[in-house]
Amino acid sequence: MSEVKKLAGQTIWYGTSAVAAKMLNALMTPLLTYFLVNPGEVIQYGSIGLIYSYFALLNVIFTYGMETAYFRFCSLERTNSRNIYNTAFGSLIISTLLLCATMYFFRQPVADFIVLSDHVNYINLAIGILFFDTLQTIPFARLRQEQKPRKYAFIKVFGIVINILGVFFFLVIMPKLIAASPDGFWAGISRKYDIVSLVLFANLLQSIFTFLALFAEWKQFRFKFEPGLWQRMFGYASPMIFIGLAGVANEVIDRQMLIWYIDNTEEYAKTIQSIYSASYKVSIVVTMFITAFRMAAEPFFFSRAQDKSAPDLYAKVMKWFVITVCLAFLTTALFLEDIWINYLGKAYHSGLYIVPVLLFANVLSGIYYNLSTWYKVTNKMRIGVAITMFGAAITLAGNYFFIPKYEMWAAAWTTLACYASMVVVCYLVGQRYFPVPYPVKRIAVYLVSIVVLYFVQHKIGELYSGPDHVLIRIASGCVLFGLFCLLVLRLERSELKTMPLIGKFLK
């Protein structure tokens, strides 16, 4: 249990920092959706969401699994960690320069592909962000490998503050400066650059300052590239490119497909895509924890892979992870139309009906990430590629056939179907190569429970609708949330007794 506690402690640190950076677009949602409310501005918000979705895709290509390879080889060759660091970092420096140059040369075709032909400047800013973000990968991985979550957290938060202040300045303060001086400097900036460019510029500032804050890590880099070591690392990491691309496609390609396949005007399609992107961000409670868990879990799983007790430990981690994301699901779903509705501006409320589906899809996404440990620690990466490609095929087919008729509803349910299928396949195949005694029945009880509790709350919302019954709905949500906590207490009492805070009350 002490190992699980240690992982939980590190996850909390990563959860307060790394999550915010990884989900930066989501954290900006309230600020952007409350200010970008006119039809043209709603489309601009969609452009921001679309660009950030491609960031996720390009990040896979730019890093090509080298971060995971770094963790893997550090766990296997601990005495060679300095050479592993230099080789991984040097590889990313060279490849990043080449990829950024290529992307800059083809910036107009890239803009055409994502239906932003008139905004090549977006691509230029995106290149700068990708450059600095990629060069942060191995220094940040080193902090995680050395288990320095506090320093990791400080640097991440430092960058986030810069980004938020930048966006706040451009959206709130700059219009006031323009009103006071219509012919001044800031008025000229406003005429030359639209809000999407300014938001991306704020992100670029974050990327630069974060990279500089990692000076203590990257100053230790020496360009001592070991071809043999790199070949082994790349051989391990290369399947991660396909896994990553297919995985990101599962998460973000629906935004682009909404624009491509909605049978209406381009303006209408972009508006729907914008509302869908905003609605997706309401699942932030679940996605924040999953991202935080990933930051702590990857080095943790690799470091314990050779232990005889690893399967039992992985099973225990999975159970408590599921309990946590179920609580995150209920925190959002039970109070969606009374509290979380305020997370979005009114222009984006029409998409809230898809949020519970996306929330549950994200829960399954987190479970899949836990299950996928087996093919990473057993070097069965090709099977991982096949499973992820299977999920991508479901995503592409579901969106292609159903978006023209069902629009956002199709995108949401396709996402859920994708992750549900991947969870089942990954579990069945994984038990053959790396058996882990997951408490399947217990996990199923928790998953079914949160779905039932959500539908009970939804029914109560229908019976007591309207602003006069807000307190009734919030009270019922609290009661249902409490019922799930009591279920966990009943089923996990013996383990909860060993925990520092809760255990004192249970004893």
C-alpha positions as a printed NumPy array, in Angstrom:
array([[  0.   ,   0.   ,   0.   ],
       [  2.982,   2.303,   0.609],
       [  3.855,   2.219,  -3.102],
       [  0.299,   3.224,  -4.003],
       [  0.486,   6.077,  -1.474],
       [  3.748,   7.264,  -3.008],
       [  2.229,   7.21 ,  -6.487],
       [ -0.833,   9.061,  -5.197],
       [  1.343,  11.735,  -3.599],
       [  3.28 ,  12.339,  -6.791],
       [  0.056,  12.351,  -8.788],
       [ -1.269,  15.166,  -6.591],
       [  1.786,  17.278,  -7.365],
       [  1.535,  16.584, -11.07 ],
       [ -2.197,  17.188, -10.871],
       [ -1.716,  20.752,  -9.659],
       [  0.734,  21.633, -12.396],
       [  1.356,  19.361, -15.342],
       [ -2.347,  18.901, -15.883],
       [ -2.884,  22.616, -16.237],
       [ -0.207,  22.811, -18.907],
       [ -1.39 ,  19.748, -20.798],
       [ -4.991,  20.923, -20.609],
       [ -4.203,  24.569, -21.146],
       [ -6.782,  24.957, -23.859],
       [ -9.398,  23.549, -21.49 ],
       [ -8.415,  25.847, -18.645],
       [ -8.787,  28.845, -20.943],
       [-12.331,  27.811, -21.818],
       [-14.264,  30.037, -19.364],
       [-12.229,  33.108, -20.277],
       [-12.548,  32.533, -24.016],
       [-16.191,  31.428, -24.144],
       [-17.393,  34.359, -22.052],
       [-15.654,  36.892, -24.298],
       [-16.002,  35.205, -27.698],
       [-19.799,  35.198, -27.958],
       [-20.685,  36.694, -31.343],
       [-21.133,  34.25 , -34.264],
       [-17.798,  35.171, -35.843],
       [-16.042,  34.97 , -32.483],
       [-17.538,  31.551, -31.762],
       [-15.906,  30.358, -34.978],
       [-12.63 ,  31.908, -33.818],
       [-12.87 ,  29.878, -30.619],
       [-13.336,  26.797, -32.784],
       [-10.166,  27.701, -34.691],
       [ -8.249,  27.808, -31.408],
       [ -9.629,  24.399, -30.422],
       [ -8.818,  22.964, -33.837],
       [ -5.224,  24.212, -33.751],
       [ -4.68 ,  22.817, -30.262],
       [ -6.062,  19.468, -31.351],
       [ -3.417,  19.371, -34.085],
       [ -0.793,  20.336, -31.511],
       [ -1.558,  17.032, -29.812],
       [ -1.126,  15.201, -33.111],
       [  2.103,  16.965, -34.067],
       [  3.536,  16.509, -30.588],
       [  3.483,  12.744, -31.18 ],
       [  5.47 ,  13.178, -34.391],
       [  7.924,  15.662, -32.905],
       [  8.706,  13.537, -29.817],
       [  8.274,  10.082, -31.518],
       [  8.126,   8.137, -28.256],
       [ 11.567,   9.25 , -27.058],
       [ 10.184,  10.218, -23.659],
       [  8.853,   6.692, -23.03 ],
       [ 12.124,   5.219, -24.335],
       [ 14.023,   7.433, -21.89 ],
       [ 12.033,   6.026, -18.963],
       [ 12.385,   2.471, -20.222],
       [ 16.153,   2.583, -20.737],
       [ 16.806,   4.457, -17.496],
       [ 15.024,   1.657, -15.64 ],
       [ 17.061,  -1.023, -17.469],
       [ 20.473,   0.71 , -17.599],
       [ 20.573,   2.869, -14.481],
       [ 24.355,   3.322, -14.585],
       [ 24.11 ,   4.721, -18.108],
       [ 21.51 ,   7.419, -17.388],
       [ 23.729,  10.347, -18.438],
       [ 24.401,   8.869, -21.896],
       [ 20.71 ,   8.023, -22.27 ],
       [ 19.831,  11.626, -21.431],
       [ 22.344,  13.08 , -23.889],
       [ 21.313,  10.72 , -26.673],
       [ 17.575,  11.275, -26.243],
       [ 17.892,  15.052, -25.919],
       [ 20.327,  15.294, -28.846],
       [ 18.002,  13.255, -31.022],
       [ 15.094,  15.611, -30.305],
       [ 17.19 ,  18.716, -30.969],
       [ 18.168,  17.511, -34.435],
       [ 14.733,  16.205, -35.4  ],
       [ 12.929,  19.276, -34.078],
       [ 15.027,  21.62 , -36.18 ],
       [ 14.357,  19.514, -39.292],
       [ 10.625,  19.154, -38.649],
       [ 10.123,  22.846, -37.867],
       [ 11.962,  23.829, -41.036],
       [  9.833,  21.421, -43.091],
       [  6.626,  22.668, -41.51 ],
       [  7.579,  26.291, -42.173],
       [  8.321,  25.521, -45.825],
       [  4.882,  23.881, -46.249],
       [  2.974,  26.282, -43.997],
       [  0.467,  27.29 , -46.686],
       [ -0.556,  23.699, -47.592],
       [ -0.878,  22.982, -43.857],
       [ -3.188,  25.979, -43.419],
       [ -5.228,  24.845, -46.433],
       [ -5.633,  21.333, -45.011],
       [ -7.112,  22.498, -41.702],
       [ -9.432,  24.97 , -43.479],
       [ -7.511,  28.043, -42.296],
       [ -6.093,  29.121, -45.649],
       [ -6.196,  32.838, -44.841],
       [ -4.331,  32.481, -41.559],
       [ -0.817,  31.264, -42.297],
       [  0.403,  33.314, -39.339],
       [ -1.302,  30.742, -37.072],
       [  1.033,  28.11 , -38.485],
       [  4.102,  30.286, -37.899],
       [  3.185,  30.745, -34.237],
       [  2.375,  27.045, -33.908],
       [  5.858,  26.168, -35.193],
       [  7.448,  28.294, -32.475],
       [  5.308,  26.673, -29.777],
       [  6.098,  23.173, -31.035],
       [  9.825,  23.968, -31.144],
       [ 10.114,  25.018, -27.51 ],
       [  7.587,  22.475, -26.211],
       [  9.468,  19.6  , -27.84 ],
       [ 12.808,  20.687, -26.41 ],
       [ 11.236,  20.64 , -22.945],
       [ 10.302,  16.957, -23.237],
       [ 13.479,  15.239, -22.034],
       [ 14.381,  17.811, -19.334],
       [ 10.868,  17.408, -17.891],
       [ 11.174,  13.626, -18.225],
       [ 14.395,  13.801, -16.234],
       [ 12.581,  15.598, -13.417],
       [  9.935,  12.865, -13.431],
       [ 12.531,  10.1  , -13.547],
       [ 14.4  ,  11.62 , -10.608],
       [ 11.055,  11.992,  -8.775],
       [ 11.168,  15.749,  -8.367],
       [  7.445,  16.559,  -8.666],
       [  7.742,  19.811,  -6.697],
       [ 10.233,  21.359,  -9.104],
       [  8.226,  19.995, -12.008],
       [  5.122,  21.601, -10.522],
       [  6.784,  24.964,  -9.93 ],
       [  8.054,  25.27 , -13.501],
       [  4.749,  24.181, -15.004],
       [  2.776,  26.626, -12.877],
       [  5.258,  29.385, -13.754],
       [  4.531,  28.895, -17.453],
       [  0.777,  28.613, -16.921],
       [  0.634,  31.924, -15.065],
       [  2.404,  33.654, -17.944],
       [ -0.029,  32.188, -20.455],
       [ -3.138,  33.075, -18.454],
       [ -1.903,  36.606, -17.844],
       [ -1.182,  36.976, -21.555],
       [ -4.642,  35.832, -22.625],
       [ -6.275,  37.955, -19.925],
       [ -4.347,  40.996, -21.12 ],
       [ -5.342,  40.507, -24.77 ],
       [ -9.015,  39.814, -24.005],
       [ -9.708,  42.173, -21.102],
       [ -7.071,  44.874, -20.72 ],
       [ -6.085,  45.552, -24.315],
       [ -9.65 ,  46.532, -25.419],
       [ -9.659,  49.152, -22.635],
       [ -6.3  ,  50.498, -23.777],
       [ -7.628,  50.686, -27.34 ],
       [-10.745,  52.538, -26.187],
       [ -8.565,  55.069, -24.363],
       [ -6.249,  55.512, -27.363],
       [ -7.899,  54.464, -30.678],
       [ -4.809,  55.368, -32.704],
       [ -2.254,  54.014, -30.264],
       [  0.118,  51.047, -30.312],
       [ -2.379,  48.468, -29.062],
       [ -4.997,  49.563, -31.565],
       [ -2.468,  48.858, -34.301],
       [ -1.785,  45.405, -32.847],
       [ -5.531,  44.693, -32.748],
       [ -5.964,  45.656, -36.4  ],
       [ -3.001,  43.538, -37.486],
       [ -3.588,  40.406, -35.403],
       [ -6.876,  38.68 , -34.533],
       [ -7.656,  37.037, -31.192],
       [ -6.494,  33.586, -32.332],
       [ -3.021,  34.962, -33.132],
       [ -2.847,  36.717, -29.783],
       [ -3.882,  33.591, -27.849],
       [ -1.218,  31.594, -29.682],
       [  1.331,  34.325, -28.964],
       [  0.534,  34.059, -25.23 ],
       [  1.134,  30.311, -25.502],
       [  4.449,  30.953, -27.264],
       [  5.548,  33.185, -24.388],
       [  4.71 ,  30.377, -21.986],
       [  6.728,  27.877, -24.008],
       [  9.789,  30.145, -24.127],
       [  9.753,  31.024, -20.434],
       [  9.18 ,  27.396, -19.409],
       [ 12.123,  26.271, -21.531],
       [ 14.333,  28.911, -19.931],
       [ 13.178,  27.843, -16.467],
       [ 14.539,  24.356, -17.232],
       [ 18.046,  25.819, -17.574],
       [ 19.44 ,  23.659, -14.755],
       [ 18.376,  20.534, -16.677],
       [ 19.325,  21.352, -20.244],
       [ 22.634,  23.022, -19.33 ],
       [ 23.843,  19.542, -18.319],
       [ 23.303,  18.307, -21.851],
       [ 26.421,  17.351, -23.8  ],
       [ 26.217,  16.518, -27.461],
       [ 27.636,  13.023, -27.   ],
       [ 25.409,  11.088, -29.338],
       [ 25.719,   7.285, -29.181],
       [ 24.421,   5.807, -32.464],
       [ 24.113,   2.285, -31.049],
       [ 22.183,   3.445, -28.015],
       [ 19.986,   5.696, -30.148],
       [ 19.205,   2.821, -32.513],
       [ 18.029,   0.666, -29.609],
       [ 16.019,   3.506, -28.101],
       [ 14.412,   4.418, -31.408],
       [ 13.702,   0.752, -32.121],
       [ 11.777,   0.613, -28.855],
       [ 10.104,   4.01 , -29.294],
       [  9.162,   3.874, -32.992],
       [  5.945,   1.882, -32.441],
       [  4.92 ,   4.666, -30.05 ],
       [  4.633,   6.948, -33.078],
       [  1.821,   4.814, -34.495],
       [  0.284,   4.262, -31.061],
       [  0.461,   7.971, -30.347],
       [ -0.904,   9.07 , -33.709],
       [ -3.793,   6.641, -33.569],
       [ -4.437,   7.514, -29.924],
       [ -4.476,  11.247, -30.576],
       [ -6.64 ,  10.683, -33.652],
       [ -9.14 ,   8.971, -31.34 ],
       [ -9.172,  12.092, -29.171],
       [ -9.089,  14.972, -31.649],
       [ -9.9  ,  13.953, -35.23 ],
       [-13.62 ,  14.324, -34.539],
       [-13.166,  18.131, -34.462],
       [-11.895,  18.167, -38.017],
       [-14.43 ,  15.593, -39.205],
       [-17.275,  17.727, -37.874],
       [-16.157,  20.456, -40.271],
       [-15.656,  18.048, -43.155],
       [-18.853,  15.977, -42.902],
       [-21.636,  18.118, -41.443],
       [-24.075,  18.506, -44.318],
       [-24.544,  22.267, -44.126],
       [-22.657,  25.498, -44.742],
       [-19.012,  25.807, -43.709],
       [-19.934,  28.526, -41.213],
       [-22.542,  26.268, -39.577],
       [-20.107,  23.342, -39.436],
       [-17.42 ,  25.493, -37.809],
       [-19.936,  26.785, -35.276],
       [-20.968,  23.234, -34.315],
       [-17.302,  22.253, -34.069],
       [-16.676,  25.222, -31.767],
       [-19.556,  24.264, -29.462],
       [-18.402,  20.628, -29.443],
       [-14.842,  21.675, -28.542],
       [-16.115,  23.829, -25.69 ],
       [-18.387,  21.055, -24.401],
       [-15.482,  18.613, -24.475],
       [-13.599,  20.886, -22.081],
       [-16.282,  20.442, -19.409],
       [-14.847,  16.969, -18.843],
       [-11.819,  18.751, -17.412],
       [-12.18 ,  17.177, -13.941],
       [-11.708,  13.683, -15.368],
       [ -9.084,  14.608, -17.952],
       [ -7.07 ,  16.606, -15.425],
       [ -6.691,  13.629, -13.13 ],
       [ -5.921,  11.233, -15.983],
       [ -3.178,  13.536, -17.265],
       [ -1.745,  13.952, -13.772],
       [ -1.796,  10.189, -13.287],
       [  0.057,   9.67 , -16.562],
       [  2.825,  12.016, -15.463],
       [  3.461,   9.993, -12.305],
       [  2.526,   6.507, -13.506],
       [  4.814,   5.947, -16.486],
       [  8.147,   6.051, -14.607],
       [  6.448,   4.272, -11.694],
       [  5.242,   1.331, -13.793],
       [  8.592,   0.888, -15.535],
       [ 10.563,   0.994, -12.283],
       [  8.375,  -1.775, -10.786],
       [  8.06 ,  -3.936, -13.92 ],
       [ 10.697,  -6.474, -12.809],
       [  9.266,  -6.96 ,  -9.311],
       [  7.46 , -10.223,  -8.637],
       [  4.702,  -8.273,  -6.913],
       [  4.197,  -5.963,  -9.923],
       [  0.936,  -7.579, -11.163],
       [ -0.703,  -7.28 ,  -7.736],
       [  0.526,  -3.717,  -7.41 ],
       [ -0.778,  -2.797, -10.876],
       [ -4.163,  -4.294,  -9.995],
       [ -4.375,  -2.239,  -6.816],
       [ -3.377,   0.938,  -8.668],
       [ -6.061,   0.262, -11.265],
       [ -8.784,  -0.17 ,  -8.651],
       [ -8.006,   3.075,  -6.858],
       [ -7.589,   4.889, -10.148],
       [-11.087,   3.771, -11.206],
       [-12.549,   4.904,  -7.889],
       [-10.919,   8.314,  -8.316],
       [-12.076,   8.904, -11.886],
       [-15.56 ,   7.73 , -10.932],
       [-15.611,  10.416,  -8.248],
       [-14.407,  12.907, -10.856],
       [-17.192,  11.797, -13.202],
       [-19.842,  12.316, -10.533],
       [-18.368,  15.674,  -9.509],
       [-19.105,  16.917, -13.005],
       [-22.118,  14.908, -14.209],
       [-24.299,  15.317, -11.106],
       [-23.95 ,  19.095, -11.107],
       [-23.65 ,  19.713, -14.827],
       [-26.705,  21.898, -15.4  ],
       [-26.516,  23.856, -12.155],
       [-22.797,  24.471, -11.535],
       [-20.688,  23.383, -14.487],
       [-22.985,  25.157, -16.933],
       [-21.318,  28.357, -15.726],
       [-17.975,  27.046, -16.996],
       [-19.079,  28.007, -20.53 ],
       [-20.501,  31.19 , -21.994],
       [-24.182,  31.033, -22.981],
       [-23.339,  30.841, -26.675],
       [-21.906,  27.357, -26.049],
       [-24.587,  25.836, -23.778],
       [-26.349,  24.007, -26.602],
       [-23.704,  21.264, -26.522],
       [-23.985,  20.323, -22.845],
       [-26.122,  17.269, -23.6  ],
       [-23.053,  15.425, -24.937],
       [-20.907,  16.069, -21.843],
       [-21.939,  12.947, -19.802],
       [-21.107,  10.732, -22.777],
       [-17.693,  12.38 , -23.178],
       [-17.086,  12.163, -19.434],
       [-17.637,   8.405, -19.41 ],
       [-15.519,   8.061, -22.547],
       [-12.677,   9.788, -20.707],
       [-13.098,   7.441, -17.75 ],
       [-12.643,   4.505, -20.14 ],
       [ -9.68 ,   6.29 , -21.731],
       [ -7.97 ,   6.376, -18.332],
       [ -8.698,   2.7  , -17.747],
       [ -7.218,   1.879, -21.135],
       [ -4.058,   3.788, -20.257],
       [ -3.669,   1.647, -17.145],
       [ -4.274,  -1.546, -19.094],
       [ -1.788,  -0.566, -21.801],
       [  1.078,  -0.901, -19.317],
       [  1.472,  -4.567, -20.194],
       [  2.636,  -4.066, -23.783],
       [  5.086,  -1.343, -22.733],
       [  6.818,  -3.358, -20.011],
       [  6.86 ,  -6.568, -22.094],
       [  8.091,  -4.876, -25.293],
       [  4.969,  -6.002, -27.184],
       [  4.61 ,  -2.575, -28.756],
       [  3.353,  -3.926, -32.077],
       [  0.305,  -5.351, -30.341],
       [ -0.222,  -1.929, -28.809],
       [ -0.105,  -0.451, -32.297],
       [ -2.732,  -2.924, -33.504],
       [ -5.087,  -2.167, -30.599],
       [ -4.743,   1.589, -31.052],
       [ -5.254,   1.332, -34.803],
       [ -8.38 ,  -0.717, -34.11 ],
       [ -9.676,   2.155, -31.982],
       [ -8.773,   4.688, -34.654],
       [-10.702,   2.667, -37.256],
       [-13.803,   2.813, -35.036],
       [-13.352,   6.57 , -34.634],
       [-12.975,   7.219, -38.344],
       [-15.832,   4.922, -39.377],
       [-18.252,   6.109, -36.707],
       [-17.688,   9.787, -37.441],
       [-17.743,   9.288, -41.209],
       [-21.063,   7.448, -41.26 ],
       [-22.965,   9.232, -38.476],
       [-21.777,  12.859, -38.322],
       [-23.806,  13.899, -41.414],
       [-27.013,  12.946, -39.583],
       [-26.267,  13.213, -35.858],
       [-23.462,  15.844, -35.774],
       [-22.089,  16.32 , -32.204],
       [-24.079,  13.375, -30.862],
       [-22.327,  11.069, -33.311],
       [-18.871,  12.374, -32.405],
       [-19.5  ,  11.887, -28.682],
       [-20.892,   8.346, -28.926],
       [-18.189,   7.311, -31.372],
       [-15.572,   8.416, -28.829],
       [-17.258,   6.301, -26.168],
       [-17.527,   3.267, -28.477],
       [-13.854,   3.605, -29.403],
       [-12.536,   3.551, -25.833],
       [-14.966,   0.854, -24.689],
       [-13.761,  -1.433, -27.487],
       [-10.101,  -0.716, -26.774],
       [-10.537,  -1.459, -23.056],
       [-12.084,  -4.854, -23.768],
       [ -9.5  ,  -5.871, -26.374],
       [ -6.521,  -4.594, -24.377],
       [ -7.655,  -6.443, -21.262],
       [ -8.281,  -9.755, -23.041],
       [ -4.981,  -9.708, -24.955],
       [ -2.992,  -8.358, -22.02 ],
       [ -4.071, -11.203, -19.713],
       [ -2.405, -13.593, -22.107],
       [  1.016, -11.908, -22.142],
       [  1.157, -10.186, -18.738],
       [ -1.555, -11.514, -16.404],
       [ -2.687,  -8.971, -13.828],
       [ -5.362,  -9.897, -11.261],
       [ -7.544,  -6.863, -11.872],
       [-10.685,  -6.833,  -9.693],
       [-12.937,  -6.796, -12.753],
       [-16.222,  -7.355, -10.932],
       [-15.445,  -4.619,  -8.4  ],
       [-14.503,  -2.179, -11.165],
       [-17.68 ,  -3.064, -13.083],
       [-19.742,  -2.343,  -9.939],
       [-18.228,   1.127,  -9.696],
       [-18.723,   1.92 , -13.389],
       [-22.337,   0.735, -13.44 ],
       [-23.016,   2.648, -10.221],
       [-21.939,   6.023, -11.566],
       [-24.054,   5.559, -14.691],
       [-27.121,   4.658, -12.6  ],
       [-26.537,   7.579, -10.236],
       [-26.245,   9.981, -13.179],
       [-29.554,   8.801, -14.667],
       [-31.256,   9.149, -11.265],
       [-29.995,  12.731, -11.04 ],
       [-31.066,  13.396, -14.638],
       [-34.58 ,  12.172, -13.82 ],
       [-34.694,  14.368, -10.714],
       [-33.636,  17.285, -12.919],
       [-36.572,  16.635, -15.231],
       [-39.036,  16.451, -12.318],
       [-37.64 ,  19.576, -10.651],
       [-36.581,  21.726, -13.561],
       [-36.245,  25.483, -13.647],
       [-34.326,  28.049, -11.577],
       [-36.679,  27.701,  -8.583],
       [-35.478,  24.17 ,  -7.876],
       [-31.715,  24.64 ,  -8.121],
       [-31.145,  23.844,  -4.449],
       [-33.182,  20.642,  -4.722],
       [-31.087,  19.472,  -7.658],
       [-27.797,  20.354,  -5.963],
       [-28.925,  18.631,  -2.755],
       [-29.894,  15.472,  -4.657],
       [-26.529,  15.534,  -6.419],
       [-24.739,  15.726,  -3.056],
       [-26.81 ,  12.829,  -1.692],
       [-26.064,  10.649,  -4.733],
       [-22.373,  11.54 ,  -4.533],
       [-22.454,  10.553,  -0.868],
       [-24.08 ,   7.224,  -1.728],
       [-21.192,   6.369,  -4.034],
       [-18.702,   7.286,  -1.299],
       [-20.577,   4.973,   1.086],
       [-20.366,   2.193,  -1.508],
       [-16.602,   2.658,  -1.734],
       [-16.352,   2.753,   2.06 ],
       [-18.284,  -0.498,   2.351],
       [-16.286,  -2.371,  -0.307],
       [-12.815,  -0.978,   0.476],
       [-13.018,  -0.579,   4.237],
       [-10.055,  -2.828,   5.016],
       [ -7.688,  -0.889,   2.754],
       [ -9.064,   2.507,   3.73 ],
       [ -8.195,   1.722,   7.362],
       [ -4.499,   1.729,   6.408],
       [ -4.635,   5.242,   4.927],
       [ -3.226,   8.131,   7.018],
       [ -6.272,  10.413,   7.319],
       [ -9.296,   8.252,   6.572],
       [ -7.923,   5.356,   8.574],
       [ -8.046,   7.31 ,  11.831],
       [-11.826,   7.622,  11.58 ],
       [-12.435,   4.051,  10.457],
       [-10.353,   2.523,  13.246]])
